[in-house]
Amino acid sequence: MSPSVPGHVDPKRVRASRLKLLLVASIFAAPFLVALVLTKSGWQPGVKSHGEPVLPQRNFQQEHLQVKLDDGSTWPWRASTPRLTLIALPGPDCASHCFAALTGMAKARVMLNKNESRLRLLYVGAPPADATALAAMKNYWRLGTDVDHKLDAYRPAAPDSVSALLVESDGTVLSRYPAGFDVSGLLQDMRKVIR
């Protein structure tokens, strides 16, 4: 082994030092890169929706989607205070199963407790033929008609069924719940976004 000469730098030591520096930097950079990749792919920790995403994303306010209410007015997508909208879309002949799902959705709204007022219920379609069911529905739901049939793609084809859309206070659709969805899962989703 030769004695070190003042002013002389050993290339092996320089390479070893650089390698150690890169190793330390990669230890700190790796979690950031993994988080970046997961975020770009749409993954969010601990967030699982029971509904399905609506792709491409839609905003009913920007699309000027008109729902004519039974009193002749038009549904305001933006309320005076920020409130979400749960839209119920019945299939043909809304009867007992459809009405039971509507009742479950209304109960889920009540279970939001102090945040109940932050969710509006909108029923778009032909109301149930049963007069008693219709009268009970009007206690919780606003009834309306899709003027331009822009919601038909989300409406179930099966008779006596209902699907739902959860819409943000600015008119952006958050998620879709196809016919036969679990109301308890819907409630969990609503509790995540209504605080």
Solvent accessible surface area in square Angstrom, and as a share of the most:
residue,aa,sasa,rsa
1,M,235,1.05
2,S,93,0.60
3,P,118,0.75
4,S,106,0.68
5,V,94,0.54
6,P,129,0.81
7,G,86,0.83
8,H,119,0.53
9,V,100,0.57
10,D,59,0.31
11,P,75,0.47
12,K,147,0.62
13,R,173,0.63
14,V,44,0.25
15,R,148,0.54
16,A,47,0.36
17,S,68,0.44
18,R,156,0.57
19,L,122,0.61
20,K,137,0.58
21,L,124,0.62
22,L,121,0.60
23,L,111,0.55
24,V,78,0.45
25,A,52,0.40
26,S,55,0.35
27,I,108,0.55
28,F,154,0.64
29,A,42,0.33
30,A,49,0.38
31,P,85,0.53
32,F,133,0.55
33,L,99,0.49
34,V,89,0.51
35,A,51,0.40
36,L,78,0.39
37,V,101,0.58
38,L,66,0.33
39,T,94,0.55
40,K,159,0.67
41,S,86,0.55
42,G,59,0.57
43,W,135,0.47
44,Q,109,0.48
45,P,96,0.60
46,G,84,0.81
47,V,88,0.51
48,K,140,0.59
49,S,61,0.39
50,H,81,0.36
51,G,10,0.10
52,E,77,0.35
53,P,97,0.61
54,V,13,0.07
55,L,142,0.70
56,P,114,0.72
57,Q,122,0.54
58,R,47,0.17
59,N,19,0.10
60,F,0,0.00
61,Q,63,0.28
62,Q,133,0.59
63,E,58,0.26
64,H,140,0.63
65,L,4,0.02
66,Q,82,0.37
67,V,0,0.00
68,K,85,0.36
69,L,9,0.04
70,D,92,0.48
71,D,99,0.51
72,G,49,0.47
73,S,52,0.33
74,T,62,0.36
75,W,11,0.04
76,P,71,0.45
77,W,12,0.04
78,R,139,0.51
79,A,25,0.19
80,S,119,0.77
81,T,80,0.47
82,P,91,0.57
83,R,73,0.27
84,L,2,0.01
85,T,1,0.01
86,L,0,0.00
87,I,0,0.00
88,A,0,0.00
89,L,0,0.00
90,P,4,0.03
91,G,7,0.07
92,P,68,0.43
93,D,116,0.60
94,C,12,0.07
95,A,53,0.41
96,S,81,0.52
97,H,137,0.61
98,C,1,0.00
99,F,54,0.23
100,A,64,0.50
101,A,26,0.20
102,L,1,0.00
103,T,49,0.28
104,G,18,0.17
105,M,0,0.00
106,A,6,0.05
107,K,124,0.52
108,A,2,0.02
109,R,42,0.15
110,V,68,0.39
111,M,96,0.43
112,L,11,0.05
113,N,111,0.57
114,K,181,0.76
115,N,28,0.15
116,E,51,0.23
117,S,70,0.45
118,R,68,0.25
119,L,0,0.00
120,R,20,0.07
121,L,5,0.03
122,L,0,0.00
123,Y,0,0.00
124,V,0,0.00
125,G,20,0.20
126,A,81,0.63
127,P,62,0.39
128,P,5,0.03
129,A,106,0.82
130,D,83,0.43
131,A,79,0.61
132,T,108,0.63
133,A,11,0.09
134,L,45,0.22
135,A,64,0.50
136,A,41,0.32
137,M,4,0.02
138,K,107,0.46
139,N,116,0.60
140,Y,109,0.41
141,W,9,0.03
142,R,99,0.36
143,L,14,0.07
144,G,5,0.05
145,T,80,0.47
146,D,6,0.03
147,V,66,0.38
148,D,78,0.41
149,H,121,0.54
150,K,72,0.30
151,L,0,0.00
152,D,67,0.35
153,A,87,0.68
154,Y,25,0.09
155,R,63,0.23
156,P,18,0.11
157,A,95,0.73
158,A,56,0.43
159,P,91,0.57
160,D,28,0.14
161,S,18,0.12
162,V,4,0.03
163,S,1,0.01
164,A,0,0.00
165,L,0,0.00
166,L,3,0.01
167,V,1,0.00
168,E,52,0.23
169,S,23,0.15
170,D,49,0.25
171,G,0,0.00
172,T,22,0.13
173,V,2,0.01
174,L,61,0.30
175,S,9,0.06
176,R,58,0.21
177,Y,2,0.01
178,P,43,0.27
179,A,43,0.34
180,G,80,0.77
181,F,36,0.15
182,D,89,0.46
183,V,39,0.22
184,S,61,0.39
185,G,1,0.01
186,L,0,0.00
187,L,15,0.07
188,Q,88,0.39
189,D,9,0.05
190,M,0,0.00
191,R,116,0.42
192,K,73,0.31
193,V,66,0.38
194,I,3,0.02
195,R,197,0.72
